[in-house]
Amino acid sequence: MLKIYYGEMEGVCYGPLWFKYSFDLKWFQDELVQQMILDVDKSKYVTGGVIDSPVLGPIPPEKLSGGVKTLIMIYKMPDKVFDATSCGPNCAKWLLEIGRREDVTVNLRYFMPFKGEPLEVEIINAGKTVHSEEEFAFTSLDYL
């Protein structure tokens, strides 16, 4: 399940920096990682450390967006708490998908809309699990 804590939190990891020093090229063979890269960055994994960007051409993984790097870290290191603030709204459905596969906790400092997505999210600050966009919005806004 996806768990969100709003506001300041001790021990939170910054996804893009952790990615820079921790990523493994094997991660890019994972279908979910490839789907996230394609959807968020509009780029396609080719092989090894090569990703084809429609804007930049062939790029190394370090040149991916901060959002997709953070998503990959959340997915591949579910025991750590990452600051998902670098993830824009285009990452929302992927956070939910990762939460369906693993129990993950993220820190957020803005309201991330989960428009049209079925959800089950725990708002840690409230000690409450929400199941609808409306319930998510009303519960989250108390902590922003």
LINPE-V730099 format. One line per field, one symbol per residue. ss: DSSP state (H for helix, E for strand, C for the rest). burial: b if it has 24 or more other ideal C-beta (glycine too) atoms within 12 Angstrom, else e. Layout:
BEGIN
ss->???
burial->???
END
This chain:
BEGIN
ss->CEEEEECCCCCCEEHHHHHHHHCCHHHHHCHHHHHHHHHHHCEEEEECCEEEECCCEEECHHHCCHHHHHHHHHHHCCCCCEEHHHCCHHHHHHHHHHHHHCCEEEEECCCCCCCCCCCCEEECCCCEEECCHHHHHHHHHCCC
burial->bbbbbbeeeeebbbbbebbeeebeeebbeeebbbebbbebbebebeeeeebebeeeeeeebebbbbbbbbbbbbbbbbebbbbbbbbbebbbbbbbbbbeeeebbbbbeeebbbeebebebbbbbeeeebeeeeebeebbeebe
END
